[in-house]
Amino acid sequence: MESECPIDAELRNEISELLRPPSPAKVEEYLNQLIKTSTRQCHGITVKHNGDLGKGVYADSDLEGDELLLKDQMLVGLQHSSNKIECLVCSFCFRFVGSVELQIGRRLYLQEMGVSAICCQTDYSSDEEEEMGQRGSSSSGDKGKVPLPKGIAQSLMSGELRLPYSHKFSMPPAVPCPGGCGEAYYCSKLCAESDWSSSHSLLCTGERSESVSREALVKFIQHANETNDIFLLAAKVVASTILNYRKLKVTRSEGDNKPSVSGSPYLSLLLEAWKPISVGHKRRWWDCVALPIDVESSDEAAFRMQIRELAFTSLQLLKAAIFDEECKPIFSLEIYGHIIGMFELNNLDLVVASPVEDYFLYIDDLPDPIKKDVEEITRPFLDALGDDYSVCCQGTAFYPLQSCMNHSCSPNAKAFKREEDRDGQATIIALKPIFKGEEVTISYVDEDIPLEERQALLADYGFRCRCPRCLEEEP
């Protein structure tokens, strides 16, 4: 397969400019400005450079154990495609939307129709039932599940059928995508508008899409769903850079200072639009992705070439869908590889607890005889859902501040969702007192496993851990 990207050769200087790391002072300034924003709940922390470890997060005041250190808003994130048939969430903040009835009914309806994990369309009419039934089988299987009479799931979805005590678990109503794609839903008009202006306007497959080709966009999305949905994250970065560039160009053209031209049109504006990505640690995806356990070391070179070719195929599909001539450098394979590599090295699992689980636990805790009467209504739905009756929203996201936190096998902080954390933000909690000037560390791996296993897993991140615990445990 030919996987040489002509843009890499044509715009080598511009690509080098985009990939040149900002100075430590500029990185600190940008990230510490994020700490001060009202959308992030940050307490007693600052970002600064350490000569040996690069940037890190440090306490700028004494912090107590169990204290909230940070709620970090994601730069870019997504719900896994396979999870979309289980949970209906806001496509921007990942909060559950609709109602307990809609969540349960929608899942049962898709289960009845035999929709596979790849088929994530959420706006269905009765006319589409036959088509959906031909698309595939359920992702979770029907073992142990007791089906409900036909029509019950639709009654839940429509709101015609209400479950007892469901009002105690209210959710914001589902707001459809303004572009009409029928796939993205939101918890509010604000989230819908924010997602549209940040990336979705270019990545929407609906009639109002601003993509170059909706047909090409559908092919790109299908390829990502069939191979690796990390490509969908990369597309969000490319789209957001293009949209940031366009906004900056409009702003500058309205003022007296015209953007300077250097190599390619408006490179200075492109560099500014790229700034949120420039501060993230990056390596090319095919260089940093961990070697699967079933691939022999003798086959490593071939494996990494296959990964590179997979990325090139994805990039070509994306380019056909949303290409912008003035932002041409970001469609280079080198840039695309570094974007995906940044996710490979820095991403955090995105997990949001389901209110459906809370609902059934609430029913289970009701006093007798109320519980007995209520369970006569709710038990058939629980049996229809099966053992996996409640699935969390699951995805992946890049968090700019959390990604600055260095690893320790004896960390003093951890990513931990509290009961009140019901959106996709990363929540970092202190595990023990942290003193002013001390670095805030988290563990990238399970710290309870033996030294040798920890070091093997951490090698995938490109370093050998030299934390005090590892040094103490070394033979």
Phi, psi and omega per residue, in radians:
M1 nan 2.380 3.122
E2 -1.475 2.003 -3.091
S3 -2.207 0.611 3.056
E4 -1.614 2.130 -3.091
C5 -1.584 2.044 -3.099
P6 -1.093 -0.477 -3.140
I7 -1.121 -0.589 3.138
D8 -1.062 -0.684 3.134
A9 -1.381 -0.647 -3.073
E10 -1.228 -0.670 -3.029
L11 -2.111 0.763 -3.075
R12 -1.006 -0.742 -3.102
N13 -1.167 -0.759 3.139
E14 -1.124 -0.688 3.129
I15 -1.140 -0.706 3.097
S16 -1.087 -0.676 3.098
E17 -1.098 -0.748 -3.127
L18 -1.161 -0.611 -3.086
L19 -1.579 -0.077 3.112
R20 -1.236 2.138 -3.110
P21 -1.099 2.417 3.056
P22 -1.120 2.809 3.110
S23 -1.122 2.650 3.096
P24 -0.911 -0.666 -3.129
A25 -1.123 -0.724 3.140
K26 -1.205 -0.648 3.097
V27 -1.110 -0.825 3.123
E28 -1.044 -0.765 -3.119
E29 -1.074 -0.790 -3.114
Y30 -1.133 -0.844 -3.065
L31 -1.228 -0.638 3.112
N32 -1.248 -0.425 3.013
Q33 -1.200 -0.640 3.068
L34 -1.080 -0.680 3.139
I35 -1.030 -0.577 -3.072
K36 -1.437 -0.178 -3.082
T37 -1.228 2.582 -3.073
S38 -1.221 -0.342 -3.113
T39 -1.337 -0.229 3.130
R40 -1.955 2.361 3.066
Q41 -1.676 1.703 -3.122
C42 -2.075 2.407 -3.132
H43 -2.371 2.085 2.959
G44 1.185 0.508 3.141
I45 -2.277 2.751 3.064
T46 -2.574 2.738 3.089
V47 -1.821 2.292 3.053
K48 -2.621 2.873 -3.082
H49 -1.595 2.426 2.980
N50 -1.958 2.296 -3.046
G51 -0.980 -0.553 -3.081
D52 -1.554 -0.666 -2.995
L53 -1.870 -0.006 -3.057
G54 1.353 -2.597 -3.092
K55 -1.326 2.646 3.116
G56 -2.695 2.967 3.123
V57 -1.840 2.314 -3.080
Y58 -2.259 2.636 3.085
A59 -1.352 2.268 3.048
D60 -1.861 0.242 2.968
S61 -2.791 2.869 3.104
D62 -1.187 2.341 -3.077
L63 -2.114 2.548 -3.117
E64 -1.667 2.746 3.064
G65 -1.111 2.538 -3.103
D66 1.211 0.149 3.140
E67 -1.414 2.455 3.047
L68 -1.233 2.105 3.134
L69 -1.671 -0.606 -2.982
L70 -2.829 2.351 2.825
K71 -2.029 1.825 -2.992
D72 -1.709 2.147 3.087
Q73 -1.335 2.304 -3.087
M74 -1.151 2.552 2.982
L75 -1.349 -0.713 3.101
V76 -2.730 2.479 3.137
G77 -2.780 2.928 3.097
L78 -2.700 2.688 2.999
Q79 -1.480 2.340 3.127
H80 -1.029 2.460 -3.110
S81 -0.992 -0.697 -3.109
S82 -1.191 -0.310 -3.109
N83 -1.571 -0.225 -3.016
K84 -1.224 -0.436 3.101
I85 -1.404 -0.250 -3.141
E86 -1.588 -0.581 -2.988
C87 -2.398 2.335 3.027
L88 -1.791 1.937 -3.071
V89 -2.291 2.873 3.065
C90 -1.107 2.257 -3.104
S91 -1.298 -0.074 3.130
F92 -1.913 -0.860 -3.124
C93 -1.881 -0.154 3.038
F94 1.206 0.419 3.000
R95 -1.361 2.462 3.088
F96 -1.122 2.472 -3.080
V97 -2.229 2.841 3.076
G98 1.695 -1.977 -3.119
S99 -2.818 2.920 3.061
V100 -1.011 -0.722 3.138
E101 -1.102 -0.757 3.141
L102 -1.129 -0.758 3.139
Q103 -1.054 -0.816 -3.120
I104 -1.236 -0.824 -3.088
G105 -1.099 -0.738 -3.132
R106 -1.083 -0.767 -3.119
R107 -1.159 -0.740 3.119
L108 -1.154 -0.652 3.134
Y109 -1.111 -0.824 3.116
L110 -1.139 -0.613 3.094
Q111 -1.105 -0.757 3.106
E112 -1.099 -0.662 -3.087
M113 -1.377 -0.150 3.133
G114 1.235 0.604 -3.128
V115 -1.327 2.293 -3.141
S116 -1.410 2.974 -3.103
A117 -1.075 -0.511 -3.115
I118 -1.281 -0.500 -3.094
C119 -1.475 1.740 -2.981
C120 -1.923 0.218 3.109
Q121 -1.046 2.358 -3.047
T122 -2.057 -0.113 -3.095
D123 -1.881 1.546 -3.015
Y124 -1.929 2.570 3.011
S125 -2.016 2.905 -3.130
S126 -1.087 -0.455 -3.140
D127 -1.202 -0.325 -3.081
E128 -1.653 -0.026 -3.042
E129 -1.047 -0.770 -3.093
E130 -1.112 -0.745 3.132
E131 -1.085 -0.754 -3.128
M132 -1.121 -0.647 -3.125
G133 -1.109 -0.327 -3.116
Q134 -1.651 -0.022 -2.982
R135 -1.457 -0.455 -3.118
G136 2.794 -3.109 -3.109
S137 -1.742 2.848 -3.114
S138 -1.097 2.506 -3.097
S139 -1.269 -0.478 -3.025
S140 -1.816 -0.093 3.130
G141 1.368 2.926 -3.060
D142 -1.929 0.153 -3.091
K143 -1.058 2.238 3.086
G144 1.391 0.040 -3.101
K145 -1.749 2.444 3.137
V146 -1.901 1.901 -3.048
P147 -1.138 2.624 3.093
L148 -1.592 2.811 3.057
P149 -1.027 2.592 -3.108
K150 -1.056 2.382 3.102
G151 1.727 -0.299 -3.114
I152 -1.186 -0.746 -3.131
A153 -1.062 -0.737 3.122
Q154 -1.130 -0.607 3.120
S155 -1.154 -0.624 3.058
L156 -1.157 -0.812 -3.097
M157 -1.086 -0.662 -3.086
S158 -1.385 -0.242 -3.091
G159 1.559 -0.012 3.132
E160 -1.148 -0.614 3.133
L161 -1.876 2.186 -3.136
R162 -1.963 2.476 3.124
L163 -1.690 2.549 -3.121
P164 -1.102 2.394 3.086
Y165 1.192 0.122 -3.134
S166 -1.149 -0.400 3.141
H167 -1.123 -0.316 3.116
K168 -1.323 -0.135 -3.107
F169 -2.202 0.969 -3.071
S170 -1.206 2.605 3.099
M171 -2.332 2.723 3.072
P172 -1.138 2.564 3.130
P173 -1.112 2.635 -3.136
A174 -1.355 2.083 3.118
V175 -1.737 2.084 -3.097
P176 -1.225 2.751 3.101
C177 -1.014 2.302 3.140
P178 -1.157 -0.281 3.129
G179 -1.505 -0.159 3.074
G180 1.438 0.395 -3.109
C181 -1.321 -0.385 -3.136
G182 1.245 0.149 -3.136
E183 -1.974 -0.581 -3.137
A184 -1.714 2.325 3.060
Y185 -2.255 2.772 -3.035
Y186 -2.404 2.829 3.138
C187 -1.518 -0.206 -3.115
S188 -2.843 2.861 3.063
K189 -1.118 -0.600 3.132
L190 -1.086 -0.794 3.113
C191 -1.136 -0.677 3.120
A192 -1.080 -0.777 -3.135
E193 -1.203 -0.661 -3.140
S194 -1.136 -0.762 3.135
D195 -1.169 -0.689 3.140
W196 -1.080 -0.781 -3.080
S197 -1.359 -0.390 -3.099
S198 -1.529 -0.620 3.130
S199 -2.847 -0.531 -2.934
H200 -1.189 -0.433 3.132
S201 -1.045 -0.526 3.096
L202 -1.558 -0.372 -3.042
L203 -1.899 0.121 3.109
C204 -1.403 2.427 3.114
T205 -1.715 0.118 3.134
G206 -1.401 3.133 -3.057
E207 -1.121 -0.501 -3.115
R208 -1.586 0.168 -3.128
S209 -1.010 2.470 3.091
E210 -1.750 0.267 3.108
S211 -1.210 2.814 3.073
V212 -1.195 -0.688 -3.112
S213 -2.578 2.008 3.107
R214 -1.186 -0.592 3.118
E215 -1.096 -0.761 3.110
A216 -1.169 -0.633 3.132
L217 -1.114 -0.733 3.098
V218 -1.065 -0.699 3.118
K219 -1.149 -0.692 3.103
F220 -1.096 -0.822 -3.121
I221 -1.097 -0.726 3.121
Q222 -1.089 -0.746 3.123
H223 -1.094 -0.740 3.132
A224 -1.118 -0.748 -3.141
N225 -1.137 -0.548 -3.100
E226 -1.503 -0.296 -3.070
T227 -2.062 -1.166 -3.092
N228 -2.764 2.074 -3.081
D229 -1.318 0.064 2.999
I230 -1.123 -0.415 3.084
F231 -1.151 -0.542 3.096
L232 -1.169 -0.622 3.054
L233 -1.142 -0.774 3.127
A234 -1.059 -0.681 3.118
A235 -1.101 -0.648 3.099
K236 -1.108 -0.670 3.106
V237 -1.147 -0.807 3.135
V238 -1.076 -0.802 -3.131
A239 -1.114 -0.748 -3.123
S240 -1.164 -0.599 3.099
T241 -1.157 -0.745 3.103
I242 -1.070 -0.812 -3.101
L243 -1.191 -0.656 3.052
N244 -1.085 -0.741 3.121
Y245 -1.033 -0.800 -3.114
R246 -1.121 -0.692 3.116
K247 -1.135 -0.748 3.125
L248 -1.120 -0.683 -3.122
K249 -1.118 -0.732 3.110
V250 -1.122 -0.776 -3.127
T251 -1.085 -0.795 -3.110
R252 -1.196 -0.655 -3.108
S253 -1.200 -0.396 3.122
E254 -1.413 -0.289 3.121
G255 -1.700 -2.975 -3.111
D256 -1.467 -0.428 -3.055
N257 -1.600 1.907 3.087
K258 -1.378 2.526 3.120
P259 -1.121 2.457 3.139
S260 -1.376 2.598 -3.141
V261 -1.798 2.259 -3.137
S262 -2.511 1.782 3.108
G263 1.404 -1.099 3.079
S264 -2.186 2.786 -3.072
P265 -0.956 2.229 2.995
Y266 0.999 0.718 -3.140
L267 -1.056 -0.639 -3.134
S268 -1.059 -0.654 3.103
L269 -1.219 -0.674 3.118
L270 -1.111 -0.694 3.095
L271 -1.100 -0.662 3.116
E272 -1.225 -0.715 3.111
A273 -1.131 -0.498 -3.113
W274 -1.452 -0.164 -2.985
K275 -0.923 -0.781 -3.138
P276 -1.011 -0.513 3.130
I277 -1.495 -0.527 -3.047
S278 -1.090 -0.479 -3.073
V279 -1.437 -0.185 -3.134
G280 -1.430 2.523 3.100
H281 -1.204 2.259 -3.030
K282 -2.380 2.479 2.889
R283 -2.454 2.769 3.135
R284 -1.105 2.410 -3.050
W285 -0.959 -0.824 -3.067
W286 -1.229 -0.237 3.064
D287 -1.558 -0.566 -2.998
C288 -1.845 -0.225 -3.131
V289 -1.120 2.418 -3.104
A290 -1.163 2.486 3.112
L291 -1.289 2.119 3.134
P292 -1.016 2.637 -3.073
I293 -1.151 -0.377 -3.122
D294 -1.598 0.124 3.094
V295 -1.866 2.115 3.126
E296 -1.198 2.613 -3.138
S297 -1.044 -0.504 3.118
S298 -1.207 -0.326 -3.138
D299 -1.778 0.166 -3.046
E300 -1.071 -0.773 -3.105
A301 -1.060 -0.744 3.127
A302 -1.148 -0.700 3.119
F303 -1.066 -0.813 -3.098
R304 -1.188 -0.545 3.054
M305 -1.188 -0.661 3.093
Q306 -1.112 -0.674 3.107
I307 -1.133 -0.721 3.114
R308 -1.090 -0.753 3.138
E309 -1.168 -0.613 3.083
L310 -1.108 -0.746 3.101
A311 -1.121 -0.684 -3.133
F312 -1.130 -0.718 3.086
T313 -1.056 -0.793 3.119
S314 -1.060 -0.771 -3.116
L315 -1.084 -0.724 -3.138
Q316 -1.116 -0.675 3.090
L317 -1.159 -0.722 3.119
L318 -1.160 -0.712 3.139
K319 -1.052 -0.705 3.115
A320 -1.163 -0.394 -3.056
A321 -1.589 -0.675 -2.989
I322 -2.399 0.383 -3.045
F323 -1.029 2.422 3.055
D324 -2.249 2.079 -3.048
E325 -1.027 -0.679 -3.100
E326 -1.277 -0.290 3.088
C327 -1.899 0.466 -3.035
K328 -0.937 -0.670 -3.093
P329 -1.019 -0.534 -3.088
I330 -1.355 -0.050 3.038
F331 -1.705 0.300 3.053
S332 -1.416 2.636 3.125
L333 -1.148 -0.602 3.132
E334 -1.078 -0.802 3.114
I335 -1.136 -0.814 -3.114
Y336 -1.037 -0.749 3.124
G337 -1.099 -0.667 3.128
H338 -1.247 -0.617 3.087
I339 -1.070 -0.873 -3.117
I340 -1.155 -0.651 3.096
G341 -1.085 -0.626 3.087
M342 -1.058 -0.711 3.096
F343 -1.188 -0.735 -3.113
E344 -1.007 -0.652 -3.060
L345 -1.570 -0.421 -2.937
N346 -2.146 -0.200 -3.004
N347 -1.164 2.657 3.097
L348 -2.069 2.501 3.063
D349 -1.060 2.385 3.084
L350 -1.747 2.036 -3.110
V351 -2.342 2.219 3.070
V352 -2.254 2.164 -3.081
A353 -1.147 2.555 -3.099
S354 -1.556 2.332 3.045
P355 -1.198 -0.289 3.097
V356 -1.124 -0.691 3.082
E357 -1.095 -0.784 3.119
D358 -1.043 -0.664 -3.116
Y359 -1.101 -0.882 -3.111
F360 -1.197 -0.555 3.053
L361 -1.159 -0.650 3.097
Y362 -1.093 -0.781 3.118
I363 -1.070 -0.721 -3.115
D364 -1.132 -0.474 -3.104
D365 -1.592 -0.009 3.136
L366 -1.143 2.568 3.115
P367 -1.286 2.620 3.010
D368 -1.270 2.603 0.025
P369 -1.563 0.050 -3.131
I370 -1.028 -0.744 -3.114
K371 -1.006 -0.773 -3.107
K372 -1.062 -0.753 -3.133
D373 -1.169 -0.731 -3.111
V374 -1.194 -0.689 -3.100
E375 -1.183 -0.386 3.044
E376 -1.088 -0.480 3.113
I377 -1.548 -0.762 -2.990
T378 -1.500 -0.465 -3.059
R379 -1.015 -0.732 3.115
P380 -1.032 -0.586 3.127
F381 -1.261 -0.669 3.105
L382 -1.136 -0.717 3.120
D383 -1.171 -0.613 3.130
A384 -1.199 -0.592 3.124
L385 -1.303 -0.557 3.141
G386 1.514 -2.981 -3.071
D387 -1.062 -0.622 3.133
D388 -1.560 0.918 -3.033
Y389 -1.162 -0.415 -3.119
S390 -2.305 2.035 3.135
V391 -1.996 2.301 3.088
C392 -1.209 2.721 2.905
C393 -1.165 2.230 -3.089
Q394 -2.230 2.376 3.135
G395 -2.897 -2.731 3.117
T396 -2.550 2.621 -3.078
A397 -2.699 2.727 3.045
F398 -1.868 2.170 -3.130
Y399 -1.999 2.037 -2.990
P400 -1.075 -0.666 -3.113
L401 -1.449 -0.757 3.106
Q402 -1.051 -0.602 -3.115
S403 -1.174 -0.258 3.103
C404 -1.432 -0.211 -3.068
M405 -1.336 2.223 -3.132
N406 -1.443 2.871 -3.072
H407 -1.556 2.583 2.895
S408 -2.556 2.490 3.073
C409 -1.374 -0.074 2.997
S410 -2.306 1.212 -2.980
P411 -1.255 2.778 3.068
N412 -1.868 0.088 3.110
A413 -2.603 2.883 3.123
K414 -2.667 2.732 3.007
A415 -1.420 2.079 -3.035
F416 -2.633 2.139 3.118
K417 -1.452 2.231 3.043
R418 -1.547 3.011 -3.102
E419 -1.007 -0.639 -3.075
E420 -1.468 -0.092 -3.102
D421 -1.543 1.626 -3.015
R422 -2.003 0.438 3.067
D423 -2.287 -3.000 -3.029
G424 -1.536 0.130 -3.140
Q425 -1.217 2.608 3.080
A426 -1.424 2.265 -3.141
T427 -1.947 2.116 -3.129
I428 -1.966 2.185 -3.080
I429 -2.055 2.448 3.056
A430 -1.261 2.333 3.117
L431 -1.500 -0.392 -3.101
K432 -2.776 2.983 3.117
P433 -1.001 2.401 3.105
I434 -2.156 2.216 -3.054
F435 -1.591 2.689 -3.132
K436 -0.942 2.292 -3.124
G437 1.591 -0.220 -3.131
E438 -1.393 2.498 3.116
E439 -1.299 2.443 3.047
V440 -1.567 2.112 -3.079
T441 -2.162 2.640 3.030
I442 -2.222 2.925 3.091
S443 -1.762 2.291 3.103
Y444 -1.411 -0.281 -3.081
V445 -2.334 3.066 3.054
D446 -1.205 1.942 -3.055
E447 -1.314 -0.102 -3.127
D448 -1.522 -0.143 3.140
I449 -1.444 2.825 -3.087
P450 -1.079 2.802 -3.102
L451 -0.913 -0.853 -3.056
E452 -1.070 -0.708 3.136
E453 -1.214 -0.680 3.097
R454 -1.073 -0.801 -3.107
Q455 -1.135 -0.615 3.124
A456 -1.153 -0.729 3.129
L457 -1.205 -0.686 -3.113
L458 -1.249 -0.370 3.084
A459 -1.067 -0.479 3.103
D460 -1.155 -0.378 3.096
Y461 -1.545 -0.052 3.044
G462 1.566 0.347 3.102
F463 -2.607 2.817 3.018
R464 -1.854 2.142 -3.062
C465 -1.185 2.314 3.113
R466 -2.164 0.559 3.125
C467 -1.205 2.822 -3.101
P468 -0.932 -0.654 -3.123
R469 -1.156 -0.758 3.139
C470 -1.131 -0.721 3.126
L471 -1.106 -0.640 3.141
E472 -1.242 -0.587 -3.074
E473 -1.521 -0.198 3.141
E474 -1.135 2.416 -3.126
P475 -1.182 nan nan
